[in-house]
């Protein structure tokens, strides 16, 4: 007979596994006098699908490893191939890039110099948006597809308003993760999570994320300049998964390129620049608006990146002529019936 102390320890370990891996149904079975533990994935994109073992430590290890959907390329580091994050870093004037990234960015900017202005306007919007959300007393932020660190980062901005704000940065680029862990993980209230937006359920179930972020309380989910690098179906699924997980009072912040009002030649140029690295998917303004279904858009609604609460700086940042459109929105998940003034 198993001693009571061992039963108590086993029960605590099993309960902790259930808490750490909410994307799995985990239970114990006694079959013909033998104990086994079973974990079953509750989402089609969360791997492994099933684990059966007699060892709780082995079960934890298998779940922690996780697996991406078969057929998806594993992110790798290669200075010889242009990277989405490193090109963006170069356009912003950063230092974390290589000759291949600079060459790709230079070719793009020679034809469409307004891309650099949009990148800077996007960073300015992100700071305004997360500051606005922090002023609504939201204390948790998740920056999905965070990219290479570019000050002011989300935690730097939010902590100007709420010193104790918790921030999770999520990305799947190995270089981004290495730099973020060195630069951004300043204390135990900031986490850097390895996660792939193509598998949102796996991101939401990641122990590093859920150990810091409590989705039962208001949270701000940031998807800045990342959704156009996903195929349409995967972008829609990622937004829907996080929108559903957000509790009432949470906020969704999105910035994204749109085909509505953008020169088709720029879209083709972007697709050529990022070929072999990431798809570039041009979505209409109507398709982007649908990402905010069920949410309440803060004023001025879905608008150009230069225009979102930019005040007197709006005209200073907007190019006189731009062949590119980048739209942004900040929306709140309603907490119940009745009017709400954003």
N, C-alpha and C positions, 0 to 999 in steps of 0.2 A: 504494500500500500504506500502511495506517495505521501511523504510527510507534509503536514499543513503548511510549513514555511515554504516548501518548494512549490506548493499549489499557489500560495499567495504571490510568490515571485513570478511564476509563470503567468498568472492572471494579470499582473501589472505590466509585464512585458508585452503580452498580447494586446492589452488595452492601449498601450503606447503605440504599438504598430498600427492599430486601427486609427488612432489620432494622427499619426505622422503620414499615413498614406490614404487619404479620404477617397481617392479615386478607385480604391479596391474594396471589395467585400472580403473580409478576412475572418476565418473561424477555425475552431478546433474540432476534430472528429476522433472518436474512439472506435476503431474497427478491429474486431477479433483480438481485443486486448492490446492493440498497438495504437499509439497516439500519432496523429499527423495533423499538420496545419495547412490550410488551403487559402490562397489569395486569388481572387477572380477579378479581372479588370472590368470596370463599369462603363468604359468608354472605348469606342472602336479604335481610337488613335493612341491609346495608352498601353504601353508594353512593359513587362511581359503579359500575355493574355491570362495565363494560369500558372501558378506555382504550387507544387505539392511537396512538402518536406516534413521530416520529423524533427527538424532543428530550427528553432526560432531565429537564431543568429544567421543561419543560411537563408532563411526567408527574408529577413531584413536586407541582407546583402543583395539578393536577387532583385528586390523591389527598388533598392537605391540605385542599382546600375541602370535599370530601365533600358528600353530599346526604342528607337524611332521606328516609324512605319517602314517596312521593308521596301527598298527601292529608292529611298530618299538618300541623297548624297550626304556623307558626313562632312561637317565643316572642317576645313583644313587651313593651315597657315602657309601661304606662298607669296613671297615678295615679288615674284615674277608675274603674277596675275593681278589685275586691278581689283580692288575691293570696294564695296559700297561704302563701308565705314571710312576707309582711308581716303577715298576720293572726296567725300563730304568734309573730312577733316582738312584736307588741302584747300578746298574751296573756302572754308571758313578761316584760313590762315593759320592752321595748326601745324604741328611738327611731326606727327606720327603717320608718315607715308613714305612711299618708295618711288623710284623712277617710273615704274609702270603706272602707278596711280597718278603721278604728276603729268605724265604724257597723255593719259586718258582725259584728265581734267582739262588740260591745256587745249586739246582738240575740241572739247565740248564748249569751253568758254570762248574760244576764238569765233565760233559761229553764233553762240547764244550767251553773250556776257551777262544777261539778266539773271542767269541761273545763280550766280554768286550773290546778287542782291536778294534773291528769293531765300537762299540759305541763311543769310544774315537776318532777314525779316522773320524767318521761321524761328530762329533762336530767340529773337526779341519777343515774338508772340508767346513762345513757350514760357518765358519768364513772367510775362503779364498774366497768362492763364493760370499757372500754378500759384502765383501770388494771390490772384482773385479767389481761388478755391481755398487756399489756406486761411484767407480772411473770413471764410464761411465756417471756420473752426473744424475743418477736415484735417486730421492729423496723420493720415496714412496715404502714401503715394506709391504707385507702381509704374515705372517707366519701361515700357515694352519696346524692344528694339532700340535700346538706349544709345548705341553707338559709342565711339571713342569720347572720353571725357572732354567737355568743352565748357569752360566757366563762363557765366554762372551755371552750375549744374542744378538739378532739381532740388537736391537736399540743401544746397547753399541758399537758393531762393526761398524755399519754404521756411527755413529756419530763421530767416529775417522776420517772419511773422509768428511762427510757432517754434520756439527753440527745441522742443522735444519731438519734432515730427519724425516719423519713421518712413524710410524710403527704400524700395527694392528696385534695383536696376536689373533688367532681364535682357540677355542677348545670347546669340549662339556662335558669334565670331570669336575664335580662340584669342586673337590679338586684343580684341575689345575686352574680353573677360580678364586677361592678364593685366592690362592697363587699369581697368576699373578696380580690380582688387587691390592694386598698388596705390591708386590715387583716391578712389571714392569711399572705400570701406574704412572710414575714419573712426567709427565706433560701432557698438553693438546695435545701434538703431539704424544702421545702413547695411543692406545686404546686396551682394552681387550674385545673381542666379543664372546658371547656364540653362537656357530654355529656348525652344524653337516655336515661333508663333504658328507654324503649320500644325502643331500639335497642342492646341490650347488647353485641352484637358490635362495633359502631362505637366504643363507649366503650372496650372492651378493646383495640381496635386503635389508639386515639388516641396519636399520638407523644408528646404531653405527659404522658400517663399512663405509657407504657412506658419513657420515658426516666428516670423516677424509681422506678417500682415494678417489681420483678422477681418475676413470678408463679411462677418456678421455685423460689422460696424461700418460706418461710412468710409469709403476709400476713393481716391482719385486715380483713375486708370488713364495713363498717357500713351497715345499712339501717335507720335510725332514723326512725320516724314518717313514712314515705314510701310504703310499699307499698299502703296503703289508698287512695292517690290514683291508682292505676292500675287499669284493668279487670283482671279475674281472670286472663285468659290472659296478658296482658303482665306482670303481677306474677310469675306462675309462671315465665315464660320468663326474666325478669331474674334471679331467684334461681337458676334452674338453670344459666344461663350462667356466673355468677360462681362458683357452687359447683363446677362442672366445672373451671373454670380454676384454682382454688385448689390449691396443692400440699399434700401431707401435712404435718401440723403447723400448718396455717392455721386461722383462726377465722372464724366467721360470727356477727355480732351483729345481732339483729333486734328491733325494737319496733314494734307495730302494733295498731290498734284491731280488736276482734273483735265479731261479732254475738252470740257466745255470752255471755249474761248482760248484754247491753246493751239498754237501752230502745229499742224500734224507733222511737219518736218522736224520739229523739236522732239516730238515723241519718238519718231523713227531714229533720230540721232541718239537719244537716251537709250533706246533699245539696243543700238549697235555698241554704245559705250559699255553697257553692262552685260553684253552677250557672254554667256558662259559663267557669269557670276550670279546674276539674279534676273528674273523676268521684270519687265516694266509694263505695268497694266494701267492703261488710261481708263478712268471711270468718269461717267457723266456726273454733273452736279446732282441730278435727281437720284442716281445710285448712291452717291455719298450721303445725301440727305436721309436715305433709308436707314443708314447706320444708327441714326438717332431716334428710330421709332420707339415710342413708349417713354421717351425722355423729354425734358423741358429745356429747350435751347435758351441759353442766356442771351441777352441783347448783345450785339445786333443780329443774332442768328448765324446761319452759315454764311460766311463772307470771305472776302479776299484777305490773305495773310497780313497785308499792310493795314487793314481797316479795323481789326478787332481791338477796340478800346485803346487805340493808339494815341488819342488826344491830339495835341498840336504836332506831334512827330509824324503823323500819318502822311502828310504830303511830302515831308522831307525824305521818307524812306521809299515812297512809291516811284518807280521809274516812269519817266514821261511817256515812254512807249515800251510795252512789254509783250512779247509773243508767248508768254507763259502765264498760266493761272494756277495759283496755289490757294486752296480754300481751307478754312479752319472753322471749328465750332467747339463750344464748351457747353455741356448739357448736364442737367441734374436728374437723377432718378427720383420721381416723386414719392413722397412718404405717405400720401393719402389723398382723398378727394379735397377739392377746394382750390381757390386761386393761389398762385405763387408768383411773386415778383422777383425775377432773376436779377 
